Amino acid sequence: MDTMKHLLTALVLVLLAGCSRPPVEAQVNVAGMNCPNCATGITTTLNSCEGIEVASISYEKESGMIRAVDEEAIRLAIERVMKNPQYTVEYTIVEEQPGS
């Protein structure tokens, strides 16, 4: 009985792994930053949001990137940053290139 249970568990895990979607990436533009600490704070906020795999914002470029489990996670993270009225944030989803 235990062997059957382990086989079923393994089968479920294999099926779930096959259903996973690739991460979504977004190019982000941020206006309203006054110093490099602003970019650090925004990056920290984004990285603390559920579903965000990695985020990085550059003060010098006034832009950055976000990689997340889905577009909804990106949208919610951006909304959290924009709770600070100092910042205006726009993002564009980066479309996956064929063959990549």
N, C-alpha and C positions, 0 to 999 in steps of 0.2 A: 504493500500500500504506500509506504514512504517513497519507493522508487517512482511510482506513478505520480505522486504529488510533486516530486522534484522535476520530473519530465514535463508536466503541465506548467509548472512555474517557469522552466527554461523556455518552453514554447511561447508563453505569454511575453516574456522579456524580449525574445527575438522578434516577435510580431510588433511589439511596441517600438523597438528600435527602428524597424523598417518604416514606421509611420511618422517618424520625427521629421519636422520641416527644417530646412536650413535657416540660419539666422537672417534677420533683416538688418540692413545697414542704411543709415541716413546721414546726409551731409547737413550740418547745422551752421547757421549764421546767427551770431549774437551781437546785438547793438546795446549800448548802455554800460559797458564795462569801463571802469575808471582806472584799473590797475591789474597787474598779474594776479593779485589775490582774488579778484572777482572771478577770473577764469578757473582758479583752483577751487573756489567755493562751488561754482556751477558744476565743475567736473565731479566733485565729491557728492553733490546732491544727485546728479544723474546716476552715478555708480551705486548709490544707495537705494535706488528705486527697483522694485520688483520687476524681474524680466529683463533688466539691462545686463548684458554680458560685459561690455566695456564701453566707456565713453571718455572722450578727451576733448577739451576746449582750449584753444590758444588765444591768449590776449592779443598778441601781435597780429595775428591773422583775422581776429574777430570771427573765428569759425572753428569747426571741429567735426568730430564724427561720433556716432552712436551705433553700437551693434547690440541687437536685442532679439528676444525670442519671437517677437512679432511686432507689427506696426502699432498695435494698441499699446504695448508697453512703452514704445517711443512717445506716442501722443501723451500718455499719462505723465511720463517723466518731464516732458516739455511743459505741460501745464503746471507741474510742481515748481519748476524754475520760474515760470512767469507769474507766480504768486507775488514775487518781488516786482513791483511796478517799474523798477529801474531798468529792467531788461526787456528787450523785444527779441523774441527767438522765432526764427523761421527754419523749417527743415524740408528737405527733399529726400524721398526714398531713392536709394541708388539701386537701379535695376541690375539684376544679375546678368552678366554677359553670357551668351551662348558658348558652351564649351568650357566654362570656367568652373 
